[in-house]
């Protein structure tokens, strides 16, 4: 379950990063709406990275706890 969620979060981060790269490498300057979109994607990427880190920590602690109980 946690592995599937981690995979989905990583895929979403990858997709958002790709959109961010495409937007930032456009030849013309970004308008205000595009800049807001970039900022929103960046904030979402940061949130997803925090969630991935939290899930990894939870997974590692769960494995450690199981090892200690055995």
KETORKE-180258 format. One record per residue: residue in three letters; residue number from 1; x negated, y, z negated of N, C-alpha, C, O in turn. Coordinates in Angstrom, 3 decimals, decimal comma. Layout:
BEGIN
{node "ALA"; NUM; {X; Y; Z}; {X; Y; Z}; {X; Y; Z}; {X; Y; Z}}
...
This chain:
BEGIN
{node "UNK"; 1; {-0,821; -1,202; 0,000}; {0,000; 0,000; 0,000}; {-0,863; 1,263; 0,000}; {-0,679; 2,149; 0,835}}
{node "UNK"; 2; {-1,809; 1,337; -0,948}; {-2,673; 2,513; -1,038}; {-3,526; 2,616; 0,220}; {-3,742; 3,717; 0,726}}
{node "UNK"; 3; {-4,013; 1,489; 0,734}; {-4,837; 1,507; 1,943}; {-4,057; 2,063; 3,129}; {-4,601; 2,837; 3,917}}
{node "UNK"; 4; {-2,803; 1,684; 3,265}; {-1,972; 2,181; 4,360}; {-1,760; 3,689; 4,233}; {-1,800; 4,415; 5,226}}
{node "UNK"; 5; {-1,536; 4,148; 3,011}; {-1,351; 5,575; 2,783}; {-2,635; 6,343; 3,088}; {-2,592; 7,404; 3,711}}
{node "UNK"; 6; {-3,779; 5,808; 2,651}; {-5,060; 6,444; 2,956}; {-5,277; 6,526; 4,462}; {-5,714; 7,557; 4,973}}
{node "UNK"; 7; {-4,976; 5,454; 5,166}; {-5,132; 5,443; 6,618}; {-4,243; 6,496; 7,272}; {-4,683; 7,214; 8,170}}
{node "UNK"; 8; {-2,999; 6,588; 6,826}; {-2,065; 7,570; 7,389}; {-2,531; 8,998; 7,097}; {-2,430; 9,870; 7,961}}
{node "UNK"; 9; {-3,032; 9,239; 5,903}; {-3,519; 10,566; 5,556}; {-4,745; 10,931; 6,382}; {-4,864; 12,060; 6,859}}
{node "UNK"; 10; {-5,645; 9,988; 6,551}; {-6,841; 10,250; 7,364}; {-6,474; 10,535; 8,810}; {-7,063; 11,409; 9,445}}
{node "UNK"; 11; {-5,517; 9,810; 9,322}; {-5,071; 10,042; 10,697}; {-4,464; 11,440; 10,833}; {-4,710; 12,135; 11,818}}
{node "UNK"; 12; {-3,670; 11,846; 9,840}; {-3,074; 13,179; 9,880}; {-4,168; 14,256; 9,818}; {-4,100; 15,256; 10,533}}
{node "UNK"; 13; {-5,173; 14,047; 8,964}; {-6,289; 14,993; 8,890}; {-6,994; 15,068; 10,238}; {-7,274; 16,161; 10,730}}
{node "UNK"; 14; {-7,282; 13,918; 10,837}; {-7,949; 13,901; 12,140}; {-7,144; 14,660; 13,192}; {-7,703; 15,430; 13,973}}
{node "UNK"; 15; {-5,838; 14,440; 13,207}; {-4,971; 15,135; 14,170}; {-4,992; 16,647; 13,949}; {-5,072; 17,423; 14,901}}
{node "UNK"; 16; {-4,920; 17,051; 12,684}; {-4,933; 18,476; 12,375}; {-6,273; 19,114; 12,714}; {-6,320; 20,235; 13,220}}
{node "UNK"; 17; {-7,352; 18,409; 12,440}; {-8,678; 18,931; 12,775}; {-8,797; 19,102; 14,282}; {-9,335; 20,102; 14,758}}
{node "UNK"; 18; {-8,299; 18,135; 15,027}; {-8,356; 18,240; 16,492}; {-7,569; 19,462; 16,982}; {-8,041; 20,191; 17,854}}
{node "UNK"; 19; {-6,390; 19,686; 16,434}; {-5,603; 20,871; 16,791}; {-6,356; 22,150; 16,433}; {-6,359; 23,122; 17,187}}
{node "UNK"; 20; {-6,988; 22,122; 15,272}; {-7,738; 23,291; 14,818}; {-8,897; 23,596; 15,777}; {-9,130; 24,752; 16,128}}
{node "UNK"; 21; {-9,602; 22,574; 16,186}; {-10,719; 22,745; 17,119}; {-10,221; 23,292; 18,447}; {-10,820; 24,210; 19,006}}
{node "UNK"; 22; {-9,135; 22,738; 18,953}; {-8,589; 23,207; 20,221}; {-8,187; 24,679; 20,133}; {-8,458; 25,456; 21,048}}
{node "UNK"; 23; {-7,548; 25,056; 19,042}; {-7,101; 26,443; 18,887}; {-8,291; 27,397; 18,783}; {-8,274; 28,487; 19,355}}
{node "UNK"; 24; {-9,308; 26,982; 18,059}; {-10,445; 27,872; 17,823}; {-11,406; 27,945; 19,001}; {-12,236; 28,853; 19,058}}
{node "UNK"; 25; {-11,313; 27,023; 19,928}; {-12,221; 27,054; 21,077}; {-11,548; 27,590; 22,338}; {-12,106; 27,491; 23,431}}
{node "UNK"; 26; {-10,362; 28,153; 22,190}; {-9,690; 28,771; 23,328}; {-10,523; 29,953; 23,806}; {-11,224; 30,594; 23,023}}
{node "UNK"; 27; {-10,434; 30,229; 25,092}; {-11,189; 31,338; 25,663}; {-10,686; 32,696; 25,174}; {-11,483; 33,605; 24,940}}
{node "UNK"; 28; {-9,400; 32,836; 25,022}; {-8,845; 34,127; 24,611}; {-8,738; 34,194; 23,088}; {-8,753; 33,176; 22,396}}
{node "UNK"; 29; {-8,631; 35,411; 22,598}; {-8,473; 35,615; 21,160}; {-7,114; 35,086; 20,705}; {-6,139; 35,122; 21,455}}
{node "UNK"; 30; {-7,065; 34,604; 19,486}; {-5,814; 34,082; 18,942}; {-4,914; 35,240; 18,522}; {-5,381; 36,247; 17,990}}
{node "UNK"; 31; {-3,618; 35,079; 18,770}; {-2,677; 36,102; 18,300}; {-2,299; 35,809; 16,841}; {-2,724; 34,801; 16,277}}
{node "UNK"; 32; {-1,522; 36,670; 16,254}; {-1,180; 36,550; 14,833}; {-0,481; 35,226; 14,520}; {-0,752; 34,609; 13,489}}
{node "UNK"; 33; {0,399; 34,796; 15,390}; {1,113; 33,541; 15,179}; {0,149; 32,351; 15,207}; {0,242; 31,447; 14,377}}
{node "UNK"; 34; {-0,767; 32,360; 16,161}; {-1,760; 31,276; 16,250}; {-2,671; 31,270; 15,028}; {-3,032; 30,204; 14,529}}
{node "UNK"; 35; {-3,043; 32,445; 14,545}; {-3,874; 32,525; 13,344}; {-3,140; 31,977; 12,122}; {-3,739; 31,296; 11,290}}
{node "UNK"; 36; {-1,844; 32,274; 12,013}; {-1,041; 31,723; 10,907}; {-0,979; 30,200; 11,013}; {-1,093; 29,498; 10,008}}
{node "UNK"; 37; {-0,799; 29,696; 12,231}; {-0,767; 28,245; 12,436}; {-2,095; 27,603; 12,032}; {-2,120; 26,555; 11,387}}
{node "UNK"; 38; {-3,191; 28,246; 12,419}; {-4,515; 27,723; 12,052}; {-4,684; 27,700; 10,539}; {-5,186; 26,728; 9,973}}
{node "UNK"; 39; {-4,263; 28,773; 9,896}; {-4,381; 28,844; 8,433}; {-3,517; 27,764; 7,774}; {-3,957; 27,113; 6,826}}
{node "UNK"; 40; {-2,315; 27,576; 8,260}; {-1,430; 26,547; 7,708}; {-2,030; 25,157; 7,908}; {-1,975; 24,323; 7,004}}
{node "UNK"; 41; {-2,601; 24,901; 9,086}; {-3,246; 23,601; 9,321}; {-4,439; 23,413; 8,400}; {-4,637; 22,330; 7,849}}
{node "UNK"; 42; {-5,234; 24,464; 8,232}; {-6,397; 24,377; 7,352}; {-5,963; 24,060; 5,927}; {-6,554; 23,203; 5,271}}
{node "UNK"; 43; {-4,932; 24,750; 5,447}; {-4,440; 24,494; 4,090}; {-3,905; 23,072; 3,960}; {-4,103; 22,426; 2,930}}
{node "UNK"; 44; {-3,232; 22,582; 4,993}; {-2,723; 21,200; 4,976}; {-3,880; 20,206; 4,966}; {-3,830; 19,201; 4,258}}
{node "UNK"; 45; {-4,918; 20,483; 5,744}; {-6,099; 19,613; 5,758}; {-6,698; 19,552; 4,352}; {-7,019; 18,469; 3,863}}
{node "UNK"; 46; {-6,848; 20,694; 3,709}; {-7,422; 20,724; 2,363}; {-6,547; 19,934; 1,386}; {-7,059; 19,184; 0,555}}
{node "UNK"; 47; {-5,246; 20,104; 1,488}; {-4,323; 19,363; 0,613}; {-4,452; 17,855; 0,849}; {-4,494; 17,074; -0,102}}
{node "UNK"; 48; {-4,515; 17,455; 2,111}; {-4,634; 16,031; 2,423}; {-5,951; 15,465; 1,926}; {-5,989; 14,335; 1,440}}
{node "UNK"; 49; {-7,029; 16,225; 2,038}; {-8,314; 15,751; 1,530}; {-8,263; 15,555; 0,018}; {-8,822; 14,589; -0,501}}
{node "UNK"; 50; {-7,601; 16,458; -0,686}; {-7,435; 16,300; -2,132}; {-6,618; 15,050; -2,448}; {-6,936; 14,320; -3,387}}
{node "UNK"; 51; {-5,581; 14,805; -1,677}; {-4,737; 13,617; -1,889}; {-5,529; 12,340; -1,620}; {-5,407; 11,371; -2,369}}
{node "UNK"; 52; {-6,332; 12,329; -0,571}; {-7,171; 11,164; -0,277}; {-8,139; 10,920; -1,434}; {-8,310; 9,780; -1,866}}
{node "UNK"; 53; {-8,764; 11,966; -1,932}; {-9,697; 11,823; -3,052}; {-8,986; 11,287; -4,289}; {-9,526; 10,437; -4,997}}
{node "UNK"; 54; {-7,784; 11,777; -4,549}; {-7,009; 11,301; -5,705}; {-6,673; 9,822; -5,570}; {-6,799; 9,057; -6,526}}
{node "UNK"; 55; {-6,242; 9,425; -4,366}; {-5,897; 8,019; -4,146}; {-7,126; 7,117; -4,237}; {-7,049; 6,012; -4,776}}
{node "UNK"; 56; {-8,241; 7,578; -3,719}; {-9,480; 6,784; -3,834}; {-9,854; 6,591; -5,293}; {-10,188; 5,483; -5,713}}
{node "UNK"; 57; {-9,797; 7,664; -6,063}; {-10,126; 7,579; -7,485}; {-9,188; 6,607; -8,187}; {-9,624; 5,773; -8,980}}
{node "UNK"; 58; {-7,920; 6,719; -7,894}; {-6,925; 5,824; -8,501}; {-7,224; 4,368; -8,127}; {-7,139; 3,474; -8,969}}
{node "UNK"; 59; {-7,572; 4,140; -6,872}; {-7,877; 2,791; -6,411}; {-9,130; 2,246; -7,095}; {-9,153; 1,093; -7,526}}
{node "UNK"; 60; {-10,157; 3,064; -7,194}; {-11,407; 2,641; -7,828}; {-11,183; 2,353; -9,301}; {-11,664; 1,344; -9,817}}
{node "UNK"; 61; {-10,459; 3,227; -9,979}; {-10,180; 3,004; -11,399}; {-9,336; 1,753; -11,606}; {-9,537; 1,021; -12,575}}
{node "UNK"; 62; {-8,395; 1,506; -10,704}; {-7,577; 0,297; -10,800}; {-8,407; -0,963; -10,648}; {-8,216; -1,934; -11,380}}
{node "UNK"; 63; {-9,343; -0,945; -9,680}; {-10,227; -2,104; -9,504}; {-11,130; -2,293; -10,707}; {-11,347; -3,423; -11,145}}
{node "UNK"; 64; {-11,661; -1,207; -11,249}; {-12,534; -1,293; -12,418}; {-11,781; -1,869; -13,613}; {-12,306; -2,696; -14,359}}
{node "UNK"; 65; {-10,553; -1,417; -13,775}; {-9,736; -1,896; -14,900}; {-9,468; -3,388; -14,764}; {-9,523; -4,128; -15,745}}
{node "UNK"; 66; {-9,173; -3,833; -13,515}; {-8,922; -5,268; -13,296}; {-10,180; -6,076; -13,590}; {-10,092; -7,161; -14,165}}
{node "UNK"; 67; {-11,344; -5,569; -13,207}; {-12,596; -6,276; -13,466}; {-12,861; -6,391; -14,974}; {-13,328; -7,426; -15,450}}
{node "UNK"; 68; {-12,565; -5,342; -15,704}; {-12,774; -5,362; -17,150}; {-11,832; -6,336; -17,854}; {-12,191; -6,932; -18,869}}
{node "UNK"; 69; {-10,646; -6,491; -17,318}; {-9,655; -7,393; -17,918}; {-9,962; -8,856; -17,635}; {-9,524; -9,737; -18,376}}
{node "UNK"; 70; {-10,705; -9,121; -16,578}; {-11,026; -10,528; -16,215}; {-12,172; -11,067; -16,979}; {-12,554; -12,221; -16,786}}
